Amino acid sequence: MDINAVVCSQYFATLAMFKQAVELCPEPLWDSVEDESKFWRLAYHALFYTHMYLQKSFDDFHPWEKHWQNAEELGKEAPPGRPYSKTEVLEYLVVCRKQAEDHSAVLEPDAPSGFHWLAFNKLELQFYNIRHLQQHTGELMERLGSRAGVNVDWVSKG
């Protein structure tokens, strides 16, 4: 079994579901006043951390070129800022997909995570990262389903 190919496949599958959620989001839901964590911010948060944890280490992480300070924060305390557009979020998704492909190709499963607050190896970091991305993808899917009647298709592998 090629563990690197399996990891890449699952990143691609999760990112494909995420992409559907972003593309299918109706404009009124994208920045709805009733949401503490806006759809766009939740989407950006998920990609920001996906991108970060795909780096060799925290010191190697450089935020996306269109990142603005603290845009990845969620909840009531999230800083104000203009919403990222769907186009921008989808641009960032392309960056993350490329990172997943590149990183998975050279993954050293037994190496340390590279993030001092995550005391496990690189393989477990990939599971952690995919779970985080899928959790937020699920939240976006729930909003779409319950508030807009929109369904996202399951993607089993990339």
C-alpha positions as CSV (number, residue, x, y, z in Angstrom):
1,M,0.0,0.0,0.0
2,D,1.2,3.5,-0.9
3,I,0.4,5.5,2.2
4,N,1.3,8.8,0.5
5,A,-1.2,8.1,-2.3
6,V,-3.9,7.2,0.2
7,V,-3.3,10.4,2.1
8,C,-3.4,12.5,-1.0
9,S,-6.6,10.8,-2.2
10,Q,-8.4,11.6,1.1
11,Y,-7.3,15.2,1.0
12,F,-8.6,15.5,-2.6
13,A,-11.9,13.8,-1.6
14,T,-12.4,16.2,1.3
15,L,-11.4,19.2,-0.7
16,A,-13.9,18.1,-3.4
17,M,-16.7,18.1,-0.9
18,F,-15.6,21.4,0.5
19,K,-15.5,22.9,-3.0
20,Q,-19.1,21.7,-3.7
21,A,-20.3,23.4,-0.4
22,V,-18.7,26.7,-1.4
23,E,-19.9,26.6,-5.0
24,L,-23.5,25.7,-3.9
25,C,-23.8,28.3,-1.2
26,P,-26.5,30.9,-2.0
27,E,-25.3,34.5,-1.7
28,P,-27.6,35.3,1.2
29,L,-26.1,32.5,3.3
30,W,-22.5,33.4,2.4
31,D,-22.4,36.4,4.9
32,S,-25.7,36.0,6.8
33,V,-26.2,38.3,9.7
34,E,-27.7,35.5,11.7
35,D,-24.4,33.5,11.8
36,E,-21.9,34.1,14.5
37,S,-19.3,32.5,12.3
38,K,-20.1,33.5,8.7
39,F,-20.1,30.8,6.0
40,W,-17.2,32.5,4.3
41,R,-15.2,32.8,7.5
42,L,-15.7,29.2,8.4
43,A,-14.6,28.2,4.9
44,Y,-11.6,30.4,5.1
45,H,-10.7,29.0,8.6
46,A,-10.8,25.5,7.3
47,L,-8.5,26.2,4.4
48,F,-6.1,28.3,6.5
49,Y,-5.4,25.5,8.9
50,T,-5.4,22.9,6.1
51,H,-2.7,25.0,4.4
52,M,-0.8,25.5,7.6
53,Y,-0.7,21.9,8.6
54,L,0.5,20.9,5.2
55,Q,3.8,22.6,5.8
56,K,6.9,20.9,7.1
57,S,6.6,23.0,10.3
58,F,5.0,26.1,11.7
59,D,8.2,28.0,10.8
60,D,7.8,27.1,7.2
61,F,4.2,28.4,7.0
62,H,3.6,31.5,5.0
63,P,-0.1,32.6,4.9
64,W,-1.8,32.8,1.5
65,E,-1.0,36.0,-0.4
66,K,-4.5,37.4,0.1
67,H,-4.7,36.6,3.8
68,W,-5.5,39.4,6.2
69,Q,-4.6,39.3,9.8
70,N,-6.8,37.1,12.0
71,A,-9.2,36.3,9.1
72,E,-9.1,32.7,10.2
73,E,-10.6,33.3,13.6
74,L,-14.1,32.1,14.4
75,G,-16.9,33.2,16.7
76,K,-18.0,36.5,18.3
77,E,-14.5,37.6,18.8
78,A,-13.6,37.3,15.1
79,P,-12.1,40.5,13.8
80,P,-14.2,42.6,11.4
81,G,-13.3,42.4,7.8
82,R,-14.7,42.3,4.3
83,P,-15.9,38.8,3.4
84,Y,-13.7,36.8,1.1
85,S,-15.6,36.1,-2.1
86,K,-16.4,32.6,-3.3
87,T,-13.9,33.2,-6.1
88,E,-11.2,34.0,-3.5
89,V,-12.0,31.0,-1.3
90,L,-11.9,28.8,-4.4
91,E,-8.6,30.3,-5.4
92,Y,-7.3,29.4,-2.0
93,L,-8.7,25.9,-2.3
94,V,-6.5,25.4,-5.4
95,V,-3.5,26.4,-3.4
96,C,-4.4,23.9,-0.7
97,R,-5.0,21.1,-3.2
98,K,-1.6,21.7,-4.7
99,Q,0.0,21.7,-1.2
100,A,-1.8,18.4,-0.4
101,E,-0.5,16.9,-3.6
102,D,3.1,18.1,-3.1
103,H,3.2,17.3,0.6
104,S,1.7,13.8,0.3
105,A,4.3,12.9,-2.3
106,V,7.2,13.5,0.2
107,L,5.4,12.6,3.4
108,E,7.6,11.0,6.0
109,P,5.0,9.3,8.2
110,D,7.2,8.8,11.3
111,A,8.7,12.3,11.3
112,P,7.5,14.7,14.1
113,S,4.5,16.8,13.2
114,G,6.5,20.0,13.0
115,F,4.1,21.8,15.3
116,H,5.2,21.9,18.9
117,W,1.5,21.9,20.2
118,L,0.8,18.7,18.3
119,A,2.8,15.9,19.8
120,F,2.4,13.2,17.2
121,N,4.0,12.2,13.9
122,K,3.4,13.4,10.4
123,L,1.0,10.6,9.5
124,E,-1.3,11.3,12.4
125,L,-1.0,15.0,11.6
126,Q,-2.5,14.2,8.2
127,F,-5.5,12.4,9.8
128,Y,-5.9,15.3,12.2
129,N,-5.8,17.9,9.3
130,I,-8.3,15.9,7.2
131,R,-10.6,15.5,10.1
132,H,-10.5,19.2,10.8
133,L,-11.3,20.1,7.2
134,Q,-14.1,17.5,7.0
135,Q,-15.6,18.7,10.3
136,H,-15.9,22.2,8.9
137,T,-17.1,20.9,5.5
138,G,-19.8,19.1,7.4
139,E,-20.8,22.3,9.2
140,L,-21.1,24.1,5.9
141,M,-23.1,21.2,4.5
142,E,-25.5,21.3,7.4
143,R,-26.1,25.0,6.9
144,L,-26.7,24.4,3.2
145,G,-29.1,21.5,3.9
146,S,-31.1,23.0,6.7
147,R,-31.3,26.6,5.6
148,A,-31.2,26.4,1.8
149,G,-32.3,22.9,0.9
150,V,-29.0,22.2,-0.8
151,N,-27.2,18.9,-0.7
152,V,-23.5,18.1,-1.2
153,D,-22.6,14.8,-2.7
154,W,-20.3,12.4,-0.8
155,V,-16.9,11.9,-2.4
156,S,-15.2,8.7,-1.3
157,K,-11.7,9.3,-2.8
158,G,-9.9,11.8,-4.9
